[in-house]
């Protein structure tokens, strides 16, 4: 954690940059062409990577939307700010959002798409009392279950359509009326407004979240038979059977039993559509002469199993596909171009990084640490470990979850080892990622790793204790 305020701005630059913060939903770390995925087309995300710095080992702080967003929007763990579950009745407002801190310092902040700090099934999500957003175009998904207050449905209506009827007719939305385009359109309008002060625009796209429903014109670009196989061995069936008591949105099966490669094709198609609109956002910055003074961030709130280990979707697991996410940051002339950093990074680090570049003091009780020194220099050391939580993160109120236990679990990951502790159970997971990067061999019960397991469990317990909110005077210990 930080025990000091932000670094002072350098003498050579006293400008406060704009921020274009693009956050997709449920996008794995390994879905970007320039970073090694030869099956997908992402030329515009590739461009951000070429013009900026990519953090190759970035991890979310919960594998579920609401707690992850509560974490990276505050720079704290979700448990600290009481934002642990997708079914939260409302945002606890236990800490200010980074947008509130930036707004108080003179920024104009806008949002298009998801916020998801509280449950919104059957109702429009209640906004925090003061979230810092001047412009707010809320859209949770492509569903039409909100009678009013759903900016995306209103946008479709303004264009002569009905969201519910159109989606029900085909099972997807055409590109011109898609939620991804809606988010990009609202962001472009915001960025092309003369605010006469620095701005931050959050573009919170719902895709590639399930259901995997890309427009047909994008889906046709991806042949399921040409898609990569999920990470799977027959031993995964036994491993997932042992973990079946834990809350998860699917059960372990052979990938072909749930057409995993068809889902991968649809998932990649959704990401290619996102990439097209990332291109539109970058073009808007260039057209208006703002690219040279705008930080662009591309990331996601968590990943997706996508067939790995026989699982689909998300829940109480900590495999790389679910907790390892993309993070690319670019600002021409200030942030190094074309760099790739191996250092361990948390999504909590985004908030203090933005405050640092805006010249705003970083609160002492933020767990996040500014990435600025790595973005501007050769430093490639940041954290000894990253941490992830699952504290009843999936709502037990949803249909068919009557028998769920409300799982509690924590993960700690170093550059070599990953330990997952499933609290209240005798089993857990320990992986040596150097020898077993695909996480097939669970060493939890291996006597040769007993000392390592104890060392990591103590470290994980220490960090859980240090994460407790002791109040505004707290000085964090790590």
C-alpha positions in Angstrom: 0.0 0.0 0.0 1.0 3.6 -0.3 2.4 5.3 2.8 3.1 8.6 1.0 1.4 11.1 -1.2 1.7 11.4 -4.9 5.0 12.3 -6.6 5.2 15.9 -7.6 4.7 16.8 -11.3 7.9 17.1 -13.2 9.1 20.7 -13.9 9.1 20.1 -17.6 5.3 19.5 -17.7 2.6 21.1 -15.7 -0.2 20.1 -17.9 -3.0 17.9 -16.5 -3.8 15.3 -19.1 -7.2 14.2 -20.2 -8.1 10.5 -19.6 -9.9 8.2 -22.0 -10.5 5.1 -19.8 -11.8 2.1 -21.9 -12.9 -0.8 -19.7 -14.5 -3.9 -21.3 -16.4 -6.5 -19.3 -15.1 -10.0 -18.9 -12.1 -9.8 -21.3 -9.2 -12.2 -20.7 -5.6 -11.0 -20.9 -4.7 -13.2 -23.9 -7.1 -11.7 -26.4 -4.9 -9.1 -28.1 -3.3 -9.8 -31.4 0.0 -7.9 -30.9 0.5 -9.8 -27.6 0.5 -13.2 -29.2 -3.0 -14.2 -30.1 -2.8 -15.0 -33.8 -6.5 -15.9 -34.0 -8.0 -12.5 -33.3 -7.9 -9.0 -35.1 -7.3 -6.0 -32.8 -5.4 -3.4 -34.8 -6.6 -0.5 -32.8 -5.8 -2.0 -29.4 -2.5 -3.0 -30.9 -1.9 0.6 -31.8 -2.4 1.7 -28.2 0.2 -0.9 -27.2 2.6 0.3 -29.8 2.2 3.9 -28.6 2.3 3.1 -24.9 3.2 0.6 -22.2 1.6 -2.8 -21.7 1.6 -4.5 -18.3 1.7 -8.2 -19.1 0.9 -9.4 -15.5 -2.1 -7.4 -14.4 -4.7 -9.0 -12.1 -8.2 -8.0 -11.0 -9.0 -8.0 -7.3 -12.1 -10.1 -7.7 -13.2 -12.3 -10.6 -16.8 -10.8 -10.5 -17.9 -7.5 -11.9 -19.2 -5.5 -8.9 -16.3 -6.2 -6.4 -13.7 -5.7 -9.1 -15.2 -2.3 -10.1 -15.6 -1.3 -6.5 -11.9 -2.1 -6.1 -10.4 -0.3 -9.1 -12.6 2.7 -8.8 -11.4 3.3 -5.2 -7.9 1.9 -5.3 -8.9 -0.4 -2.4 -10.0 -4.0 -2.0 -13.7 -4.6 -2.3 -13.9 -6.0 1.2 -12.5 -2.8 2.5 -15.2 -0.7 0.9 -18.0 -3.3 1.5 -18.6 -3.8 -2.2 -18.1 -7.6 -2.3 -21.2 -8.9 -4.1 -22.9 -8.5 -7.5 -26.1 -8.4 -5.5 -25.3 -5.4 -3.3 -28.5 -3.5 -2.6 -26.6 -0.3 -3.1 -23.0 1.1 -3.1 -21.8 1.5 0.4 -19.8 4.7 -0.4 -17.2 3.6 2.1 -14.5 5.4 0.0 -14.6 8.1 -2.7 -14.4 7.0 -6.3 -11.3 8.2 -8.2 -13.7 10.2 -10.4 -14.9 12.1 -7.3 -11.3 12.9 -6.3 -10.6 14.1 -9.8 -13.8 16.1 -10.1 -13.0 17.8 -6.8 -9.6 18.8 -8.3 -11.2 20.4 -11.4 -11.7 17.5 -13.8 -14.9 17.0 -15.8 -15.8 13.3 -15.6 -18.2 11.4 -17.9 -19.4 7.8 -18.1 -21.0 5.7 -20.8 -22.1 2.2 -20.1 -21.7 0.2 -16.9 -21.0 1.4 -13.4 -22.2 -1.7 -11.5 -21.3 -0.8 -8.0 -24.7 -2.2 -6.9 -27.2 -4.8 -8.1 -29.4 -3.7 -11.0 -31.6 -6.7 -11.7 -35.0 -5.4 -12.4 -34.2 -1.8 -11.5 -31.8 0.9 -12.6 -28.7 0.8 -10.4 -28.7 3.5 -7.7 -25.9 6.0 -8.2 -23.6 7.0 -5.4 -24.5 10.3 -3.7 -21.5 12.0 -5.3 -19.6 9.9 -7.9 -17.9 12.8 -9.6 -19.6 12.3 -13.0 -20.9 15.4 -14.7 -22.1 13.4 -17.7 -23.7 10.0 -17.0 -25.1 7.7 -19.7 -25.9 4.5 -17.8 -26.3 1.2 -19.6 -25.8 -2.1 -17.9 -26.3 -4.4 -20.9 -28.3 -5.0 -24.0 -31.3 -6.2 -22.1 -34.5 -4.2 -22.0 -35.6 -4.9 -18.4 -35.6 -1.3 -17.2 -38.7 0.7 -17.9 -36.9 4.0 -17.6 -33.4 5.3 -16.9 -31.6 3.0 -19.4 -29.7 5.5 -21.6 -28.9 2.8 -24.2 -32.6 1.8 -24.7 -33.4 5.5 -25.0 -30.7 5.9 -27.6 -32.1 3.0 -29.6 -35.5 4.5 -29.4 -34.3 7.9 -30.7 -32.9 6.0 -33.7 -36.4 4.5 -34.4 -35.9 1.1 -32.8 -37.1 -0.8 -29.8 -34.3 -2.5 -27.9 -36.3 -5.4 -26.5 -38.1 -6.2 -29.8 -35.0 -5.9 -31.9 -32.9 -8.2 -29.6 -35.7 -10.7 -29.2 -36.2 -10.9 -33.0 -32.6 -11.9 -33.9 -30.8 -12.7 -30.6 -28.3 -10.0 -31.2 -28.1 -6.3 -32.0 -26.9 -5.0 -35.4 -23.7 -3.0 -35.3 -25.4 0.4 -35.8 -27.6 -0.1 -32.8 -25.2 -2.1 -30.6 -24.4 -1.2 -27.0 -20.7 -1.0 -27.9 -21.5 1.7 -30.5 -23.7 3.5 -28.1 -20.8 3.8 -25.6 -18.4 5.0 -28.2 -20.9 7.5 -29.6 -21.5 9.0 -26.1 -17.8 9.1 -25.5 -17.0 10.9 -28.7 -19.7 13.5 -28.0 -18.2 14.1 -24.6 -14.6 14.3 -25.8 -15.6 16.7 -28.6 -17.3 19.1 -26.2 -15.2 22.1 -25.2 -15.0 21.7 -21.4 -12.2 24.3 -20.9 -10.7 22.0 -18.3 -9.2 18.5 -18.2 -11.6 15.7 -18.5 -11.9 11.9 -17.8 -14.2 9.8 -19.9 -15.1 6.2 -18.8 -16.2 4.0 -21.6 -17.6 0.9 -19.9 -18.6 -1.5 -22.7 -20.7 -4.6 -21.7 -19.0 -6.9 -24.2 -17.5 -9.5 -24.3 -19.6 -10.5 -21.4 -22.0 -13.4 -21.9 -24.3 -14.1 -23.6 -22.0 -14.4 -26.6 -24.1 -12.6 -29.1 -22.1 -10.6 -31.6 -23.7 -9.2 -34.7 -23.8 -11.8 -37.4 -21.5 -9.8 -39.6 -18.8 -10.1 -37.0 -19.5 -13.7 -36.1 -19.1 -14.7 -39.7 -15.4 -13.6 -39.6 -14.5 -16.4 -37.1 -14.6 -20.1 -38.0 -15.1 -22.1 -34.8 -13.0 -25.0 -36.2 -10.0 -22.6 -36.6 -10.2 -21.4 -33.0 -7.6 -22.5 -30.4 -8.6 -25.3 -28.0 -9.3 -24.4 -24.4 -6.7 -25.5 -21.8 -8.1 -28.9 -20.8 -7.1 -32.3 -19.6 -9.2 -35.2 -18.5 -7.8 -34.7 -15.0 -9.7 -31.4 -14.9 -13.0 -33.3 -14.5 -11.7 -34.8 -11.2 -10.2 -31.5 -10.1 -13.5 -29.6 -10.7 -15.5 -32.3 -9.0 -13.5 -31.7 -5.9 -14.3 -28.0 -6.1 -18.0 -28.4 -6.9 -19.1 -27.1 -3.5 -17.8 -23.7 -4.4 -20.1 -21.2 -6.1 -19.5 -21.1 -9.9 -21.7 -20.4 -12.9 -20.9 -23.7 -14.6 -19.8 -27.2 -13.7 -16.7 -29.0 -15.1 -17.3 -30.7 -18.4 -15.4 -31.6 -21.5 -15.2 -28.4 -23.7 -16.9 -30.1 -26.6 -19.9 -30.8 -24.5 -20.7 -27.1 -24.4 -19.4 -26.1 -27.8 -16.4 -24.2 -26.4 -14.9 -23.4 -29.7 -18.1 -21.8 -31.0 -18.1 -19.7 -27.8 -14.5 -18.7 -28.4 -15.4 -17.6 -32.0 -18.3 -15.5 -30.7 -16.1 -14.1 -27.9 -13.4 -13.0 -30.4 -16.0 -11.5 -32.7 -17.3 -9.3 -29.9 -13.7 -8.2 -29.1 -13.1 -7.3 -32.8 -16.2 -5.1 -32.8 -14.9 -3.4 -29.6 -11.6 -2.8 -31.4 -13.4 -1.1 -34.3 -14.9 1.4 -31.9 -11.6 1.9 -30.1 -10.4 3.1 -33.5 -13.2 5.6 -33.7 -12.3 6.9 -30.2 -8.7 7.4 -31.2 -9.7 9.0 -34.4 -11.8 11.5 -32.5 -8.9 12.4 -30.3 -6.7 13.0 -33.3 -9.3 15.0 -35.2 -9.8 17.3 -32.3 -6.1 17.8 -31.6 -6.4 16.1 -28.1 -4.4 12.9 -28.6 -1.1 14.5 -27.4 -2.6 15.5 -24.1 -4.7 12.4 -23.4 -3.8 9.3 -21.4 -5.6 6.3 -23.0 -6.2 3.3 -20.8 -7.4 -0.1 -22.1 -8.3 -2.7 -19.5 -11.1 -5.1 -18.4 -12.7 -5.8 -15.0 -12.0 -9.6 -15.0 -11.6 -12.5 -17.4 -13.6 -15.5 -18.6 -12.8 -19.2 -18.3 -13.9 -19.8 -22.0 -13.6 -23.6 -21.6 -10.3 -23.7 -19.7 -10.3 -26.6 -17.2 -13.8 -27.5 -18.4 -15.4 -24.3 -17.2 -17.4 -21.5 -18.8 -18.1 -18.1 -17.4 -17.0 -17.1 -13.9 -17.3 -17.7 -10.1 -15.2 -18.8 -7.2 -11.9 -19.8 -9.0 -8.7 -18.0 -9.6 -7.3 -19.5 -12.8 -5.3 -17.1 -15.1 -8.1 -16.9 -17.7 -10.4 -15.5 -15.0 -8.2 -13.1 -13.0 -5.4 -12.1 -15.5 -6.6 -9.1 -17.5 -5.2 -6.7 -20.1 -3.8 -3.3 -19.1 -2.3 -0.9 -21.6 -1.6 2.8 -20.9 -0.5 5.4 -23.5 0.3 9.1 -23.5 2.5 10.2 -26.4 5.7 12.0 -25.3 5.3 11.1 -21.6 4.7 7.4 -21.3 7.2 5.0 -23.0 6.2 3.7 -26.3 6.2 0.0 -27.3 7.2 -1.2 -23.8 6.1 -4.4 -22.2 6.4 -4.7 -18.4 6.5 -8.1 -16.6 6.0 -6.7 -13.2 3.0 -7.8 -11.1 0.3 -5.2 -11.2 -3.2 -4.9 -9.6 -6.2 -3.0 -11.1 -6.1 -1.1 -7.8 -3.0 0.6 -9.2 -5.0 2.5 -11.9 -6.7 5.0 -9.4 -3.4 6.2 -7.8 -1.8 6.4 -11.2 -4.5 8.8 -12.5 -4.2 10.9 -9.3 -0.5 11.0 -9.7 -0.7 12.3 -13.2 -3.4 14.8 -12.3 -1.3 16.2 -9.4 -3.8 15.0 -6.8 -2.6 13.7 -3.5 -3.0 9.9 -3.2 -4.9 9.0 -0.1 -2.7 7.1 2.4 -5.2 4.3 2.8 -5.2 3.3 -0.9 -3.9 -0.2 -1.5 -3.1 0.8 -5.1 0.3 2.1 -6.1 1.1 4.5 -8.9 2.5 3.0 -12.0 4.1 6.3 -13.1 7.7 5.4 -12.5 7.3 2.2 -14.6 5.4 4.1 -17.3 8.2 6.7 -17.7 11.3 4.7 -16.8 13.0 1.4 -17.0 11.8 0.2 -13.7 10.1 -3.3 -13.9 9.5 -4.1 -10.3 6.3 -3.1 -8.6 4.8 -5.7 -6.2 6.0 -8.9 -4.6 2.5 -10.4 -5.1 -1.0 -9.6 -6.2 -4.2 -10.4 -4.2 -7.7 -11.4 -5.2 -10.9 -11.9 -3.2 -14.2 -13.8 -3.6 -16.5 -12.9 -0.6 -20.0 -14.2 -1.6 -19.3 -12.3 -4.8 -22.2 -14.0 -6.8 -25.6 -13.0 -5.6 -27.5 -15.9 -3.9 -30.8 -14.3 -4.9 -30.6 -15.2 -8.6 -32.6 -18.2 -9.9 -31.2 -21.7 -9.4 -28.8 -20.7 -6.7 -30.8 -21.9 -3.7 -28.1 -24.5 -2.9 -25.1 -22.2 -3.2 -23.1 -21.8 -0.1 -22.0 -18.2 -0.5 -18.3 -19.0 -0.9 -15.4 -17.1 0.6 -12.0 -17.4 -1.0 -8.7 -15.5 -1.4 -5.8 -15.7 -3.8 -2.2 -14.6 -3.6 0.0 -14.8 -6.6 3.8 -14.1 -6.8 5.8 -14.2 -10.0 6.1 -18.0 -9.6 3.4 -19.3 -7.3 -0.3 -19.0 -6.9 -2.2 -20.0 -3.8 -6.0 -20.2 -3.6 -7.5 -20.7 -0.2 -11.2 -21.7 -0.1 -12.2 -20.7 3.4 -14.3 -23.2 5.4 -13.0 -26.1 3.2 -10.1 -28.5 3.7 -9.0 -28.2 0.1 -7.3 -25.4 -1.9 -5.0 -24.9 -4.8 -1.3 -24.3 -5.2 0.4 -23.9 -8.6 4.0 -23.6 -9.5 3.5 -21.3 -12.5 7.1 -21.7 -13.6 6.8 -25.4 -14.1 3.1 -25.5 -14.8 1.9 -22.2 -16.4 -1.4 -23.7 -17.5 -2.4 -24.7 -13.9 -3.0 -28.4 -14.3 -1.0 -29.8 -11.3 -2.4 -28.8 -8.0 0.4 -29.0 -5.4 -1.8 -28.3 -2.3 -1.4 -31.8 -0.9 2.2 -32.4 -2.2 4.5 -32.8 0.9 7.4 -31.4 -1.1 5.5 -28.0 -1.2 4.2 -28.0 2.3 6.7 -25.3 3.4 5.9 -23.1 0.4 2.2 -23.6 1.1 2.6 -22.5 4.7 4.7 -19.5 3.7 2.1 -18.3 1.2 -0.8 -18.9 3.5 0.8 -16.8 6.2 1.5 -14.1 3.7 -2.1 -14.2 2.4 -3.4 -14.1 6.0 -1.2 -11.1 6.7 -2.5 -9.2 3.7 -6.1 -10.0 4.6 -5.5 -8.5 8.1 -3.8 -5.4 6.7 -6.7 -4.9 4.3 -9.1 -4.2 7.1 -10.4 -0.6 7.1 -9.3 1.1 10.3 -10.7 4.5 9.4 -9.4 7.6 7.8 -6.2 7.7 9.8 -5.1 4.3 8.7 -1.6 4.0 7.3 -1.5 0.8 5.2 1.2 -1.7 6.0 1.9 -3.1 2.5 
